[in-house]
Amino acid sequence: MRAVTAEIVGVRDGIAEAMPLGAMAGLGTGLPAELTGAGPSLAVGNTWLGRVIDPLGQPLDGRGPLRPGLRPLPLHAAAPGAGTRARLGPRIDLGVRALDLFATCRRGQRLGLFAASGVGKSTLLSMLARGAACDVVVLALVGERGRELREFVEDDLGPEGMARSVVVCATSDASPLLRRDAAFAAMAVAEHFAEQGGHVLLLMDSVTRFAMALREIGLAAGEPPATRGYTPSVFAALPRLLERAGPRAEGNRGMITGLFTVLVEGDDHDEPVADAVRGILDGHVVLDRRIGEAGRYPAIDVARSLSRTVPGCLLPGEAALARRARAVLALAADMADLVRLGAYRPGMDPAVDEALRLAPRIEAVLAQGKGEDRCGVADTFARLAAALEEESRDAGA
């Protein structure tokens, strides 16, 4: 008789209802059950760097067993106390010019990447994993396609990215409990390295699939569906996960900077999960399919992206430069249809003429290939300033 691990997900009419973590083949009524009483945990070790694991801590990369750490960490731990939590750290170089310019982040910040399918989320995550200035990268792949795991690890991350990374993966055919716990396991791994004083970059793809797993569990437990079929427990679990990222307790230098992708269904950025996550995090970045179709990657929509910590991490000159560039891009976008229709002619409005000249130069700064080296936040602002100054000299001549 084989043993199957299960988790109690509800109690109905005095009977505890359990959901298995694996396949139910061969199980039936009348089988004995044993209560362990212990919640799920991971004994994370520093030797886990460069490895790919499942939410149970089992290796998926075929490189042999993992050496456990000294003490197990609970998957469902509480966030640091709000009153004793350290403040955000200095700004972080994410290695992506569009983010460094218009969604500048600080260490310990939590940022959402909102996009529909096929707009370049995975490529953007790989750029962050390889180029961001951090000590450790923890990557959670929740509900990912099985065939894409090796492609992402070998092609997108590469040896350089994997050397400082731990990848936690639960594929789309895994049970909803494992897909849920992939997010919590990645958070526990990140907390292990942050508690040692390191700066950890936590990348999660995606919070939406985490919420879908929670919805399956809630419906199986008899919860009533609420908004778009999501059960109330989904919206209670989101802050319990997301609030664990950020600075650690006062006196600990460790930080978890979290970037969480949100898969918006049908390009609806106001659907329930996206709306709830946007209210919890410290900023949001929108990837737009039209920008990608126009050939500019990363396809980040600057006008709709926002980092709430920008006032605390930009110099006055940098902030003014970012505001000017935003205004230029917004005005050029507003006039794009009129220009295509021939309803606007140069010379009708000096501000529009300037925006139409400057926008392509700004777009050239934002465009960045996957293999390009990062140049630092200060140098990125210098590139933007140089492009605008060069245009000003051209206009004066």
N, C-alpha and C positions, 0 to 999 in steps of 0.2 A: 504494500500500500504506500503510495507516495504522499508526502506532506505538502500542503499548499498553504502559503501564508495569506492571511486575509485580515481585513480591518473592519471593525464594527463602525458602520456609518449611520446607524439609527436604531431606535427602539420603537416597535409598534405592537400594541396589544400585549405588552409584557414580554415580547420576544425580541432579542437582539438580532439585528440584521447585519450580516457581514458581506463584504465585497472582496473577492480574491484579487491578489496582485498579479496572478498569472492565469493560465488557461483553466477552465472548469472541466475539461474532458476527464471522464472517469469518476467524477464526484456524484454523489446522490444523497438521498435522505438517510438519516440514521447513522451517519459516520461520526466518530468521536471528535471533539474539538478541545483544544487546550488553550487557555488564556495565559498569555505571557505577562501582561500588565505593563510591559515596557513600551514606550513610544519609539518611533523610528529614530535612528541616530547614525552618525558617521564618525569614525575615528580617523580624521583627516591628518595626513602627514606631509611634511615638506617635500618628500620624494614623489608626491603626486603630480608635480609640475611636469608638463609634457605628456600627460596621460589623458585618455578618453575613458570615461566611466559611465555607468548607469546610475539611477537614483539610489540603488542599494549599495553603491560603492564597489561594484564588480567591474573589472576592466572590459572594455569593448574593442581595444586596439590589438589584441592578440600578442601582447608583450609580457605575458605572465602576470602573476598575482601582484597586488599592491601591498606595500608594507604599511600596516596601520600605524596611526599616531598614538600618543601616550594616553589620550582620554577621548571618549566619544562625545560628540557635540550633537545635541538634539536638533532634528530638522525643523521642528515647530517651536523655535525659541521666541522670546519676546524681544522687542526693540529696546535699545538703550532708553533709560528714563529721560523724558523731555527736559526736566529741570537740571539734570547732571550731564547732559550731552554737550560735547565740545562744539564750537562754532565751525563754520566752513573754513577750509584752508585757502591758500593762494590759488590764483587761476591756473588752470591746467592746459597744456598744449595737447589738443586732441589729434593733431596731425591731419585734420581735414580743414582746408582753408575756409569753406563756406560756414562751418560751425565756429571756427575760431573768430571769424569776423562778426557774425550776426547772431550767434547763440553761444557767446563766450561762457565757459563753465569754470567753476571753482572746485577744488578737491572736496569730495563729499556731497556733491550735488547729484540730484536725480533728474534725468532728462528723458522724455518720451520721444520716440521716433515713430511718427504716424504715417502709414502708407498702405495703399492697396497692394494686392499681389503683383509681382513682376515689375516693380518700380525701382529695384536696386537696393533693397534693405540688406541682403546678404553681402553684397559687395561693399556697402558702407560699413557694415560690421567688421569685415575683414580689414578694411583700411584702418579702423579704430584699433583693432586688436594688434596690428603690426606697428602703427605709427604713434599711438598715444603715449604720453610720458607718464609711465606708472611702473610699479615694481612687479605686479602680478596681474594677469588677465584671467578671469573666470567667465567662461562662456556657457550659457544654458541654452540648449536646443530642445524646445518643448514641442512635441508633436511633429517633429521634422520628418521629411521623407527619408526612408532608410537608405536609398541609393545615393543621397546627397551628402551623407556624413563624411565619407572618405574624400569626396570631391572638395568639400569645404575645408577639411583639415589639411589635405595635401596640396591643393591648388590655391585656395584663398588665403589660409593662414600661412602655410609653408613652414619650413623648419625654423625660421627666425621667429615667427609668431607663436608656434607651438612650444618653443623652448621655455617661455615664461607663462604658459597657459595651462589651465585645467578645463577640459571640456566635459560637461555633464549632458547626456543625451537620453531622451526617451522618444522613440519614433512614434509615428502616427498610429501604428497597429498595437502599441502597448496599451495596457489597461488604463482607465482614467486615473486610478490611484498613482500609477507610476508617472504619468504625464504631469499630474499635479505635483508630485514629490520631486520631479526634476528641477522645478523652480526652487523649492525649499532646500534641496540638496546643494544646488549651486550657491544659494545664500549662505548655507552653513560652511561651505568651502571658503567663500569669500571672508566670512567672519573669522575663520581660523587664521588666515594670513593677516587680516587687519588687526587682530588682537596682538600680533607680534610687532605691531608698529609700522606695517607696510602700507603703501598706497595701492589699493586693489581697484581695478576697473572691472566692474561686473556688467556683462553684456547678455541680455536675455531676449531670445527670439522664440516665441512671442508671448506677451501677456494675454493676448486674445485666446490662444490655444490653452493656456493655463486656465482661463475663465471657462472655456468650453468643457474642459475636464471636470471642473468644479460643478458645472451645470449637470453633467451626466451623473455625477455622484449624488447631487442633491435630488434630482428627479428619481433616481433609484431608491433613495431613502424616503421618498414620499413627500418631499417638499413641494409646495404649490409653485408653479411657474409664475414669474412676475413679468418684468419688461422683456419683450422679445424671447420669452422662454427661459431667461436666466432666473435662477432661484435667489431668494434673499441672501443665502449664505455666501453667494459669489461676491456680492458687494461688501460683505463683512470681511471676507478673506483678503481682498485686494490690499487694503491698508496694512493688514497684519504682515503681508509679504513686503510691500514696497517701503514701509517705514523702517524696516531693518537695515536698509542701505543708508549710507551717510556717515557722518563722524561717529566715532565711538565715544565712550564715557570720558569725561574731563580727566586729563592726565595721560590719556593714551593717544599717541600720535597717529594711530591707525585711522585710515579713511576708506570707505567704500564709495567710489563714484559709480553710480548706476545709470546705464542707458538701456531703456526697455523699449522694444519695438511693439507697436500696436497695429494689428492687421485690421484695417477698417473695411468692413464689408460693403461692397458696391460704392466705394469712394465716399461713404457717408461718415464724415468726421464727427457727427453728433450722435452716433449710435451709442447704446448704453455703456459698454465697456470703455470705449474711447472717452466718453464724457466723464466717467468716474475716474479713470486714470489721470486725465488731464487736470482734474481738481486736486489730486494727491501729490503729483510731482512738482518739481521746481522749474518746469519749463517744458516746451514742446517744440518739436521740429517736424515740419510737414514735407513729405516727399510727394511731388506732383507728377502724374503720368505725362501731362502735356510738356513739361520741361524736359523729361527724358526723351520723349518723341522728337523734340526739337534738337536733340543731340548733345545737351549739356548734362554731364554727370559729375558729381552726385546731383540728383534732380531735386535739390532742396529749394522749396519756395520761401525765399527770404522774407517776403511781406507777411506770411502767415506763421512764421517761426518766432519763438520768443524764449529768452532765458531770463528768469526772474532775478538772477544774481548779477546781471550785467552792470548795474550801478556800482557794485562793490569791487569790480575787477577790471574796469577800463580806466585808462588815464583820460583826462579831459579832452585832449586832442584826438584820442582814439574814439571816444564817444561821439564827438562832433563829426568825425569822418564817417562813422557808421550811420549816423542819422542822415547825413547828406546822401550817402550811397543808397540808403533805403528809399529816400524821397525820390531820387532819380529813377530807380527801378520801378517804383510805383507809378510815377507819372508816365514813363515810357510804356508800361503795361496798359495804362488807361487809354493812351493814344494809339495803341497798336492797330486796333480795328479801323480807325479813321485813316491811318496812314496806308493800310492795305487797300482801302476803298478809294484812295486818292482824294479824300475829302479834306486832307490837311496838306498845305504846301509850306515849304521852308520859308521862314521869315514872318509867319503870321503871329508867332508867340516866341519870344527869346527863350523863356524857360523850357518850353517844349523842345525847341531846337537843341538846347543844351542837353536835355535828358536823352534825346534820340542819339546824340553824339556820344554821350558818356556811357549809356547802358551797355553797348557791346564791349567796351573796355572793362567794365565791372564784371560782366559775364565771363570774360576771358580769365580774370583773376579767380573766379569761383570754379571754373572748370578744372578738374583734377583727375588724372588717370589713376588706376589702382596701384600702379607701380611707382608713382612719383614719390620722391623723398619729402618728408615734412620739413618746413622751414621755420617753425616757431611762430608764436602769436605776434610778437613784435615785428618780425620780418614780414609776416603776412600783411599787417597793417601798413608797413612801409611799401609793399607792392601796390596796395590799393591807392595809397597817397601818390605814388609815382605815376600811376595810370591817370589819375585825375589831374595832376600837375602838368603832365605831358599834354593832355587835352587842352588845358588852359593856355599853355604856350602856343599850341597850334591855333587856337581860336584867336589869340592876341595877334599872331602873325597875319 
